[in-house]
Amino acid sequence: MQEFRGKTAVVTGAGSGIGRALVLAFAGEGMRVAMADLDAGALSETEGLVGAEFPSTEVLSRQCDVSQADQVNSLADAVFDRWGQVDVVCNNAGVFVGGVIWDRPDADFDFVLGANVWGILHGIRAFVPRMIAQGTEGHVVNTSSVAGLLGAPFEAPYAISKFAAYAATESLAHDLVATGSKIRASVLCPGIIATNIVDSDRHRPKELMTPVTDDQKFVTDFLSSAVAEGMPPSEVAKMVVAAIRAEEFLILTHDSYPKQLQARTEALVARRLPDVAEFA
Ligand SMILES: NC(=O)c1ccc[n+]([C@@H]2O[C@H](COP(=O)([O-])OP(=O)(O)OC[C@H]3O[C@@H](n4cnc5c(N)ncnc54)[C@H](O)[C@@H]3O)[C@@H](O)[C@H]2O)c1
């Protein structure tokens, strides 16, 4: 997709961080933007920022829990009803849960897989068939993480969800090409970005709350200080816009990742455990 002006973008997790930056980037490209998030207050703040910076942007804002299929389907219905067409979908909403794999209760996996994996699957199923039926060019960008490509200790729930998000996107991309669709897919694998990701429990449902353990605290403290020095989300959004134009499948935010990916592949080919990722 080369021309963005007048087209429609949908962004989940639009109330904060990378999602908010994507909304602003698409508005800056002259697109209509549908924004969804669990947090209605955060969504209104994003809407306010768009109104201040790009006052002519048409916006649709909807509270939506992406872990729930019916809510994502009704988001899609609302967007197609309003504008009749969707051109770019960013399944971006996500949460972080760390910890040692054998200590994590089901609730941690339910929470993180709900947003990070089911959110993507629901988004694909709600939007892609209708985008294919349009017969136009379009693009789906799913947010995984560099933690979906490279392994590290103390982050099992998140890593499992993000490797799955990567696999979902590669499957989607192959299926689109194999079926002759004009839609393309990219997987966004950010490194450490300055967002509110560390405070993911702010929207965790009460029934999925679990006590914070020492291993989790260790990784959350590490992430907190790293994220404070992280890349601005606006930089990531620029990379996403450029990758859609260039039809790049893999969007990597930091220069050290290609080398680490190469080393990982070499380790796997040699049947060794790959090195621990360096995220910064
Ligand atoms: N910040 C980083 O360093 C980093 C690195 C790699 C990947 N990511 C990924 O980027 C994506 C965006 O995260 P961020 O860093 O901007 O964090 P963030 O917390 O600033 O923003 C995430 C947004 O998603 C929303 N959200 C969470 N669960 C939701 C749900 N079930 N339904 C709807 N909305 C939901 C939150 O309310 C929040 O507004 C996530 O998928 C995250 O895993 C972030």
The ligand as an SDF file (V2000), in Angstrom:
LIG
                    3D

 44 48  0  0  0  0  0  0  0  0999 V2000
    6.8870   -1.1050   25.3990 N   0  0  0  0  0  0  0  0  0  0  0  0
    7.7090   -2.0490   25.0200 C   0  0  0  0  0  0  0  0  0  0  0  0
    8.8920   -2.0500   25.3810 O   0  0  0  0  0  0  0  0  0  0  0  0
    7.2080   -3.1420   24.1120 C   0  0  0  0  0  0  0  0  0  0  0  0
    8.1660   -4.0190   23.5430 C   0  0  0  0  0  0  0  0  0  0  0  0
    7.7290   -5.0250   22.7120 C   0  0  0  0  0  0  0  0  0  0  0  0
    6.3870   -5.1690   22.4170 C   0  0  0  0  0  0  0  0  0  0  0  0
    5.4740   -4.3150   22.9770 N   0  0  0  0  0  0  0  0  0  0  0  0
    4.0670   -4.5260   22.6420 C   0  0  0  0  0  0  0  0  0  0  0  0
    3.5110   -3.3300   22.1610 O   0  0  0  0  0  0  0  0  0  0  0  0
    2.0920   -3.3660   22.3330 C   0  0  0  0  0  0  0  0  0  0  0  0
    1.6240   -2.0480   22.9060 C   0  0  0  0  0  0  0  0  0  0  0  0
    2.0960   -1.9370   24.2320 O   0  0  0  0  0  0  0  0  0  0  0  0
    2.7280   -0.5950   24.8080 P   0  0  0  0  0  0  0  0  0  0  0  0
    4.1500   -0.8650   25.0560 O   0  0  0  0  0  0  0  0  0  0  0  0
    2.3330    0.5530   23.9910 O   0  0  0  0  0  0  0  0  0  0  0  0
    2.0400   -0.5840   26.2530 O   0  0  0  0  0  0  0  0  0  0  0  0
    0.9510    0.4020   26.9090 P   0  0  0  0  0  0  0  0  0  0  0  0
    0.5680   -0.2420   28.1930 O   0  0  0  0  0  0  0  0  0  0  0  0
    1.4860    1.7820   26.9320 O   0  0  0  0  0  0  0  0  0  0  0  0
   -0.2670    0.3380   25.8840 O   0  0  0  0  0  0  0  0  0  0  0  0
   -1.0350   -0.8320   25.7280 C   0  0  0  0  0  0  0  0  0  0  0  0
   -2.5020   -0.4330   25.5520 C   0  0  0  0  0  0  0  0  0  0  0  0
   -3.2420   -1.6470   25.3060 O   0  0  0  0  0  0  0  0  0  0  0  0
   -4.4450   -1.5790   26.0740 C   0  0  0  0  0  0  0  0  0  0  0  0
   -4.9190   -2.9380   26.3530 N   0  0  0  0  0  0  0  0  0  0  0  0
   -4.3490   -3.8760   27.1500 C   0  0  0  0  0  0  0  0  0  0  0  0
   -5.1050   -4.9870   27.1450 N   0  0  0  0  0  0  0  0  0  0  0  0
   -6.1570   -4.7510   26.3230 C   0  0  0  0  0  0  0  0  0  0  0  0
   -7.2740   -5.5180   25.9190 C   0  0  0  0  0  0  0  0  0  0  0  0
   -7.4780   -6.7610   26.3690 N   0  0  0  0  0  0  0  0  0  0  0  0
   -8.1580   -4.9620   25.0470 N   0  0  0  0  0  0  0  0  0  0  0  0
   -7.9720   -3.6910   24.6040 C   0  0  0  0  0  0  0  0  0  0  0  0
   -6.9480   -2.9170   24.9740 N   0  0  0  0  0  0  0  0  0  0  0  0
   -6.0400   -3.4450   25.8110 C   0  0  0  0  0  0  0  0  0  0  0  0
   -4.0660   -0.8270   27.3390 C   0  0  0  0  0  0  0  0  0  0  0  0
   -5.2180   -0.2670   27.9570 O   0  0  0  0  0  0  0  0  0  0  0  0
   -3.0890    0.2200   26.7960 C   0  0  0  0  0  0  0  0  0  0  0  0
   -3.7730    1.4130   26.4490 O   0  0  0  0  0  0  0  0  0  0  0  0
    1.8210   -4.5770   23.2190 C   0  0  0  0  0  0  0  0  0  0  0  0
    1.3690   -5.6550   22.4110 O   0  0  0  0  0  0  0  0  0  0  0  0
    3.1720   -4.8820   23.8120 C   0  0  0  0  0  0  0  0  0  0  0  0
    3.3040   -6.2250   24.1960 O   0  0  0  0  0  0  0  0  0  0  0  0
    5.8620   -3.3110   23.8100 C   0  0  0  0  0  0  0  0  0  0  0  0
  1  2  1  0
  2  3  2  0
  2  4  1  0
  4  5  1  0
  4 44  2  0
  5  6  2  0
  6  7  1  0
  7  8  2  0
  8  9  1  0
  8 44  1  0
  9 10  1  0
  9 42  1  0
 10 11  1  0
 11 12  1  0
 11 40  1  0
 12 13  1  0
 13 14  1  0
 14 15  2  0
 14 16  1  0
 14 17  1  0
 17 18  1  0
 18 19  2  0
 18 20  1  0
 18 21  1  0
 21 22  1  0
 22 23  1  0
 23 24  1  0
 23 38  1  0
 24 25  1  0
 25 26  1  0
 25 36  1  0
 26 27  1  0
 26 35  1  0
 27 28  2  0
 28 29  1  0
 29 30  1  0
 29 35  2  0
 30 31  1  0
 30 32  2  0
 32 33  1  0
 33 34  2  0
 34 35  1  0
 36 37  1  0
 36 38  1  0
 38 39  1  0
 40 41  1  0
 40 42  1  0
 42 43  1  0
M  CHG  2   8   1  16  -1
M  END
$$$$
